[in-house]
Amino acid sequence: MTTTNEVRAIGQTAALPVTSARSLVPTTIPEPVPGPHDLLVEVRAVSVNPVDVKLRGGAEPDGGVRVLGFDASGTVRAVGDAVTLFAPGDDVFYAGAIDRPGSNAELQVVDERIVGRRPRTLSHTEAAALPLTAITAWESLFEKLRIGADATGTLLVVGGAGGVGSMAIQLARTLLPGVRVIATASRPASESWVRDLGAHDVVDHHADLAAQVLEVAPDGIEWILTTNSAGQLPVYERVLRPFGEIVAIDDPEQVDVVALKSKALSWHWEFMFARSLHQATDMHRQHELLDTVADLVDAGRVRHTATTVLRPISAETLREAHALVESGRVIGKVVVTDEPGL
């Protein structure tokens, strides 16, 4: 740390392309002070998500410097007066909140109710790949699509090799034994990845998606989890059975849901920051599901998805990570860490 009252961070001062050396810069911020329900966490590793890229390139900071970063793994250094779930010295992982300073800093405060215990079998580097995608996949499958443990049917995961898709495939295969999983992938490496995660079938989203899905599921499918819904509703309407359901995590400019009416199809939005952003009364659900994911990891039923690791946490490595995510060709997750390499 630099002084008693300041900590090092990597900040955004303007909405700039990642190719600009000024897009993410070293800075200092006041040492954060935990509120009643907050943990003060020493950040050891972070991962970069599409939301980081979107905010860096498209949203001007609201005065001064914005510290980005959502996924993190680290160690609790102090706790607020009302904290009951954790204590100093605990190792934790979390995805943070979109309306608070992020994890690209030495120290970060985060509400204990959206924090889970770090899986014992994972390093900080490995654990940092999981929280945001695990929460998004979990909420999509079990809270939006409401797929139960005894359900039978077919789930299409659009963008299967990405972070959310990688977790959705694993959670479905682990917790939904009666559900057949079709994943989309467009390259040999991504196809191999999703098959290794457990996808029963793989189709190419750059080809005729509807024809491929109906070839492997001629009677249609029940559910779609999509990371890229722009312009895809006619395809989704074609492959879904009556009363089927779609959950979307992306940001299309518009969605013409009238096209879904004739089959009585349902459309759901998933936004994993909604609970913390609106201080929902059930914020603790994210703590509970992250602990459940940690249990699944420690039992060997779910694996981490870190595929690219950069060291150390710096403006340069974070710009490199943003560029990789922005390319749209990342399999799994990109992690930036201060943990030493093996």
PyMOL commands that set and color helices and strands:
alter all, ss='L'
color gray80, all
select helices_A, chain A and resi 50-58+112-114+124-127+131-144+163-175+188-197+209-216+233-239+257-263+274-277+284-298+315-326
alter helices_A, ss='H'
color red, helices_A
select strands_A, chain A and resi 6-11+25-30+38-48+72-79+91-94+107-111+115-117+153-158+179-184+201-203+221-226+240-248+266-269+306-310+333-337
alter strands_A, ss='S'
color yellow, strands_A
deselect
rebuild
show_as cartoon
